[in-house]
Amino acid sequence: MEMSGKTAFITGASRGIGEAIALKLAAAGANIVVIGKTVQEDERLGGTIHTAVEKINQAGGVGLAVQCDIRDEAQIRNAVQQAVERFGGIDMLVNNASAIALSNTEDTDMKRFNLVHDINVRGTFMVTKHCVPYLKKSANGHILTLSPPINMDPRWIAPYIGYTISKYSMSMMSLAWAEEFRKDGVAANSLWPVTTIATAAVKNLLGGDMLMARSRKPRILADCAYYILSQPARECSGNLYLDEDVLKAAGISDLEQYAVTPGGPLQTDLYIS
């Protein structure tokens, strides 16, 4: 139980990648604060903050469900306060919550543009701002953000500029926080998959069952997150990681275990050259 007594604050943890990371940390004994909006299950998406906590407790951790819209600063303050009151502090922040909008300039609805930036940029910033005072008190404080390497190739920027600048902004914040909080011993890194990941968003918004079959399971990012968050914070910061590179560093060479269709073709994710 390598993370016994440690507390992770994870946004968007009711399903998919966030839930997978939560369960991996829980299996190592961590306390998990499940941050999300969903309290009633949507059949298309699956999972709520409460079902995630049930799985966390079964996995060996201790879960706390907090309904929170990260666009609302008062709700973030309340969530952080609940986490600290229940567990005494915060050691790890995983900025996983994100909205997607793969459209070009003319086809982008401004309500959707605002939503993407309110969640991906403003929300990520606000959650981090309110968690940082407690991360500074941790013996090994970590910020991990799910965002890509900053690839300035126009083929990634032009087709969906609104979404791209929001995700690149998340990565820029990781780089900034790594330097800003270096003196405090708090690490900041980003993590991104080389291939698409089998989540409800991929199935419902991007490519249906065909793309799901060409994807890897969320567990690949959970294993990567566990490795990163286990590293000494003062020695592991300021990186925009790809999952395959993290697994190589962790000594994991069998990537077929993560494939939805072992031996089948894989779809390269956005921003990967």
C-alpha positions, 0 to 999 in steps of 0.5 A: 500500500505504497500510497497509504495516507496520501490523498488525491484530488481528481477532477472528472473522476466519475468515469473513464480516465479519471476513474481509472487513475482513481482506482489505480491509486486506491489500490495502493491505499490512497484516499481519493476525492472524486470531483464531478458533476454527475450524481445521476447516471446517463446511460450513454456515459455511465458512472457517477461520483458515487459509483466511482467511490464505491469502486474506490472503496472496494479497490482498497482506498477511501473515497469521498464524492463531491459534486462540483462544477469546476467552472464555479469557484465557490464550488471548488473552494467547498470541494477543497475544504471537504477534502481537507476536513476529511483527509487532512490535506491534499498530496496529489491533484489530477486535472483530468476534467475536460470538454471537447469541441473538434470544429473549425472557426466557422463551425464553432458555436460560441457557447461551446467555445466558452464551455471548452475554455471555462472547463479546460483553461479557467477550471483547471487554473482555479482548481490548481490555485485552491489546491496549491496551498495544501500541495505545498504542505505535502511531503511529495506534492504533485500536479498532473494535468491531462494535456498534450505536448505543444505541437505547433504544426498547423495541421493540429491547430487549424482544424479545431483551433478552439479546442487546441488552444485550450489544451495547449493552455493546460500544458503551458500551465503545467510548465509554468507551475513546474517553475513557479512551485519548484522552490516549494517542492511541488511537481507539475507535469502533463500526460497524454496518450499516443493512441486514442483511449476507449472512453465514452467521449471517443465512442459517443463524440468521435468515432463510435465502436470502430474507433473504440476497437482501435483504442487502448484502455484507460488503464494505460494512463492510470499506470502512467499516472501512478508512476509519475505521482510516485516519483520524488516531486523535486526530481520529476517536474516540468514534463509534457509526457507521452504515455509510451515514454512513461511506461518505458521509464517504468520498465513496462514493455508489454503494451498489448495488455492495454489494447481493446483489440490485442494485435489490431490496428491502433488510432494515433491520438491528436497532436501526435506526429 
